């Protein structure tokens, strides 16, 4: 790929809470990966893979404190890793949600 990937290439709805012109993809890699995993479109996922690579996405997603259930299932399937290995799954088990009991 000749063109360098920038934050402007991703969907604008991902950056409603930050100044996208100052958003550094390297400095805020964890935040970027989580945003795309939970709220991105398939095009954002493809850009994410090109920019960071699957290994970095896997390592970051394994250590995220929170992921919604659908996203957890997605990354668990993509990386062929049991959900129980993800930090967010372990954290969810430690902090019960009494509203959904």
Buried (B, 14 or more C-beta within 10 A) or exposed (E): EEEEBEBEBBBEEBBEEBEEEEBEBEEBBBBBBBBBBBBBEEEBBEBBBEBBEEEBBBBBBBEBEEBEEEBBEBBBEBBEBEBEEBBBBEEBEEEEEEEEE
